């Protein structure tokens, strides 16, 4: 898995790319924007953007699994 971050002022974007051993890839994207009233803490923007990219990737993978199962029903989730 690779995670790429890009910052532009108070905006942070993240892209999470999962590559399987057979070369198949799946991607997720996330974004965070600092509220002007909040203190400048770039690491928080990075963390939020990455968390959102990983959540997007997880949703895409779950959707792919549902599609491959062919029933369109919910995929069991892991509770942490």
N, C-alpha and C positions, 0 to 999 in steps of 0.2 A: 504494500500500500504506500502510496505517495500522497502527501498533502502539500499543496502549494498555497501560499499566502500572498496577497497583494494589498498594499496599503496606499491610500490616496487621501491625505488629510485625515479627517475623522471617519473615513469609510474603510472597512476591511472586508476583503472577499477571500473566500477559501474554496478550494476544489480538492476533493478527496477522490483518488483514482485507485481502484482495486484491480489488480491484474492477476488472473489465475495462472496456474502452471501451463495450461494449454494456450495462453495468450489472450483469452477473453477478458474484456475490461468492463467495468461498471463505474459510473461516476456520480458524485453528489456535489452540490454547490451550496454554499452558505454565505451570508452577508451580515455585517454588523455596522451600525453607525452610532457614534457617540453623540449623546444629547449634549448640546452646547452648555447646559447647566451643570453637567457632570464634570468631575476632575479628569484631566488627561491621564489615562492609564492604558496605554496601547496593548499591554498583555491581556487585558480583559476583553478588548475587541477581538484579539486573535483567538482567545479561548471560545468566545461566543460564535465567531464565524466558523471555526473548526467544528464545534459541537453541532451547529446547524448543517454543515456539509455532511457530517457523519450521520445525522438523523435523516437527511435527504437520501443518502446512499442506502441506509438501512431500509427505508420505505421502498426504494426502487428494487432492492434485492427481494424484499417480501412480495412485491407485486410480480416480479419475475417468477418467483416460486409458485405463487397462486396460478399464474398463467401456465406454467409447466405442468402443474397438477391437473389443470384443465377444469377444475370445478369452480373457480372464482371465489371459493369460500375463504374464510380467514385462515391465515397460517399461524400455528401456535407460536407464541412468543416466549422468550426466555425472561424470567423475572430475576432481576439481580438483587 
